[in-house]
Amino acid sequence: MASAYTHKKLTEVDDSAPKFGFEELQEARFATKDLDAEDTGVSLMRVKPGKRQGFAHKHDDAEEVYVVMRGSGRVKLDDDILELTELDAIRVSPGVIRQFEGGPDGLELIAVGARHDGDGEILPGWWSED
């Protein structure tokens, strides 16, 4: 670790969504490297109004916590669908598949969790129905 702390505005972290063709659906700003974090993953996600993230994902080892900062929407967690509003917090255990959908004003989330290299599986087309 370069110093005892790092300060970074999450909106200044590169948006990864355009690199993968998802700019019409979402923003995804993965701040772990920008923060010089060694063991903690942090990201800012914005799902556009009426859109779903470009894919679902799950982790084998990492527990994650998502906090809704703005807007509303839904999340599908395995077979359950939850309605989300501002300041809702959702803890997701390892192994649970998750994908978010923006409501009428979109959905802005902060995600935080333990970082494990190579721990993640992308699942395109997983949430295709309501």
Disulfide bonds with the S-S distance in Angstrom:
none
